[in-house]
Amino acid sequence: MPFRRALRAPLATAALTALAALGLGACDSGPDDPEPAAATGSSVLVPGKPGEANRTMSAEDAQAQRVDDDTPNTADVGYARMMIAHHTQALEMTELAPDRARSVKVKALAERIAAAQGPEISSMQGWLKEYGEDEKSESHAHSTMPGMATEAQLKTLRAARGTAFDQLFLTLMITHHEGAIAMATDVKGQGNNVRIEEMADDVIAQQTSEITRMRTMR
């Protein structure tokens, strides 16, 4: 029995020494080492500005950066300018519906589109004015915007009546909406201004819904 007690003492000392070493190692790695992803919460991929690489940040840091740096970039300004012209053409198309469309549903749809896009134009004009930007830019030609109807297509639409107008209106407006969604999606990845991102979100949600409705009307 004395021998066993004598042996147990160094073993206990060795165990305590090992535990102490582990504790010190854990303490040493705490302050300087990055916390694991699970401890810091979810992470997000933050698109870099034009010419910059994407970065991975915590959701909290990404939000804080967005709030701190809301300065519009060229993508934001370009989107507002182009979408004003894009919406303006949509209004020109909807103005034809009351006198030319046969379908009550097409007339109602045209009215809803005009009611939504008119105020959106005003909002984007106000946004550009707030940041001292001109509404128009020579670098953005109508033909370069996705979904824009050509002058020949608009001439055909103006001349159409009844069912022929209804079908051409739906065809052109679906394409027009798809172009607007593409532009809105692009600025969400390239822009930096929160207000523009919110406007783009509205365009995507509303016009996606309208495309679904129009496809059932053809």
C-alpha positions in Angstrom: 0.0 0.0 0.0 2.8 2.6 0.8 4.2 1.8 -2.7 0.9 2.5 -4.4 0.5 5.8 -2.5 4.0 6.8 -3.5 3.3 6.0 -7.2 -0.1 7.8 -7.2 1.5 11.1 -6.2 3.8 11.6 -9.2 1.0 10.5 -11.6 -1.3 13.1 -10.1 1.4 15.7 -10.4 2.0 14.8 -14.1 -1.8 15.0 -14.9 -2.1 18.4 -13.2 1.0 19.6 -15.2 -0.6 18.5 -18.5 -3.9 20.2 -17.7 -2.1 23.4 -16.8 -0.2 23.3 -20.1 -3.4 22.8 -22.1 -5.1 25.7 -20.2 -2.2 28.0 -21.0 -2.3 27.0 -24.7 -6.0 27.8 -24.9 -5.4 31.2 -23.3 -2.6 32.0 -25.6 -4.6 31.3 -28.7 -7.7 33.4 -27.7 -6.9 37.1 -28.2 -4.7 36.9 -31.3 -6.3 34.2 -33.3 -9.4 34.9 -35.4 -12.6 33.6 -33.9 -14.2 30.6 -35.7 -17.0 31.4 -38.2 -19.6 29.8 -35.9 -18.7 32.2 -33.1 -18.9 35.4 -35.2 -22.2 34.6 -36.9 -23.0 34.4 -40.6 -20.7 35.8 -43.2 -21.6 37.5 -46.5 -19.8 37.9 -49.8 -19.4 41.7 -50.4 -19.0 42.7 -54.1 -16.1 45.0 -54.6 -16.4 48.3 -56.4 -15.6 48.3 -60.1 -12.0 47.0 -60.5 -11.9 45.6 -56.9 -12.1 41.9 -55.8 -15.0 40.6 -53.8 -14.5 40.2 -50.0 -16.0 38.0 -47.3 -17.2 39.9 -44.2 -19.4 39.3 -41.2 -23.0 40.3 -41.8 -22.6 43.0 -39.1 -19.5 44.5 -40.6 -21.0 44.5 -44.1 -24.1 46.4 -42.8 -22.0 48.9 -40.9 -19.8 49.5 -43.9 -22.9 50.0 -46.1 -24.3 52.6 -43.6 -21.0 54.4 -43.3 -20.2 54.5 -47.0 -23.4 55.2 -49.0 -21.7 57.4 -51.7 -23.3 56.7 -55.1 -20.9 55.3 -57.7 -21.1 55.4 -61.5 -23.3 52.3 -61.6 -25.9 54.0 -59.3 -26.0 57.2 -61.4 -26.1 55.2 -64.6 -29.0 53.1 -63.4 -31.1 56.1 -62.4 -30.5 57.8 -65.7 -31.2 54.7 -67.8 -34.2 53.6 -65.8 -35.9 57.0 -66.2 -35.6 56.6 -70.0 -36.7 53.0 -69.8 -39.8 53.8 -67.7 -40.6 56.7 -70.0 -40.9 54.4 -72.9 -43.1 52.1 -70.9 -45.4 55.0 -70.2 -45.5 55.8 -73.9 -46.7 52.3 -74.6 -49.3 52.3 -71.8 -50.8 55.6 -73.1 -51.8 53.7 -76.3 -53.9 51.1 -74.5 -57.1 53.0 -73.7 -57.9 53.7 -77.3 -56.4 50.7 -79.0 -56.7 47.7 -76.7 -59.6 45.3 -76.9 -59.0 43.4 -73.7 -60.2 44.9 -70.4 -57.4 43.1 -68.7 -54.8 44.7 -71.0 -56.2 48.1 -70.3 -56.2 47.5 -66.6 -52.6 46.3 -66.7 -51.5 49.3 -68.7 -53.1 51.5 -66.1 -51.3 49.7 -63.2 -47.9 50.0 -65.0 -48.4 53.7 -65.5 -49.5 54.2 -61.9 -46.3 52.5 -60.6 -43.7 53.7 -63.0 -44.7 57.4 -63.1 -43.9 57.9 -59.4 -40.7 55.8 -59.8 -39.5 58.2 -62.5 -40.1 61.1 -60.1 -38.2 59.4 -57.3 -35.2 58.7 -59.5 -35.2 62.3 -60.8 -35.3 63.5 -57.2 -32.4 61.2 -56.3 -30.2 62.5 -59.2 -31.0 66.1 -58.2 -30.1 65.4 -54.6 -26.6 64.2 -55.6 -26.1 67.0 -58.2 -26.3 64.7 -61.2 -27.8 65.5 -64.6 -30.8 63.4 -65.6 -29.5 62.7 -69.1 -26.1 61.4 -70.3 -25.0 61.1 -73.9 -23.2 57.9 -73.1 -26.5 56.0 -72.5 -28.2 55.5 -75.9 -31.7 53.9 -75.9 -30.5 51.1 -78.1 -28.1 49.9 -75.5 -30.7 49.4 -72.8 -32.0 45.9 -72.5 -35.7 45.4 -73.3 -36.2 48.7 -75.1 -38.6 48.5 -78.1 -37.3 49.8 -81.4 -38.9 52.7 -83.2 -40.2 50.3 -85.8 -41.9 48.2 -83.1 -43.5 51.2 -81.5 -44.8 52.4 -84.9 -46.4 49.0 -85.4 -47.9 49.1 -81.9 -49.4 52.6 -82.6 -51.0 51.3 -85.8 -52.4 48.1 -84.2 -56.0 47.8 -82.9 -58.0 45.3 -80.9 -56.6 41.8 -80.4 -53.5 42.6 -82.6 -52.7 45.5 -80.2 -53.2 43.4 -77.1 -50.9 40.6 -78.3 -48.1 43.0 -79.5 -48.4 45.1 -76.3 -48.0 42.1 -74.1 -45.1 40.8 -76.1 -43.2 44.1 -76.1 -44.0 44.8 -72.4 -42.8 41.4 -71.2 -39.5 42.0 -73.0 -39.4 45.5 -71.6 -39.9 44.3 -68.1 -37.3 41.6 -68.5 -34.8 44.3 -69.5 -35.6 46.4 -66.5 -35.1 43.4 -64.2 -31.7 42.7 -65.8 -30.7 46.4 -65.2 -31.9 46.2 -61.6 -30.0 43.0 -60.9 -26.8 44.5 -62.4 -26.9 47.6 -60.2 -27.5 45.5 -57.0 -24.2 43.9 -57.7 -22.3 47.0 -58.9 -23.8 49.9 -57.1 -23.2 51.3 -53.6 -26.2 53.4 -52.7 -28.8 51.9 -50.4 -31.7 54.0 -51.9 -30.9 52.8 -55.4 -30.7 49.2 -54.2 -34.1 49.6 -52.7 -35.5 51.0 -55.9 -34.0 48.1 -57.8 -35.6 45.6 -55.4 -38.9 47.2 -56.0 -38.5 47.0 -59.8 -37.5 43.3 -59.6 -40.4 42.4 -57.3 -43.1 44.3 -59.1 -42.1 43.6 -62.7 -41.5 39.9 -62.0 -45.1 39.7 -60.8 -46.3 41.6 -63.8 -44.5 39.3 -66.2 -46.2 36.3 -64.7 -49.6 38.0 -65.1 -48.9 39.0 -68.7 -47.9 35.5 -69.7 -51.3 34.2 -68.6 -53.0 36.9 -70.7 -51.4 35.9 -74.1 
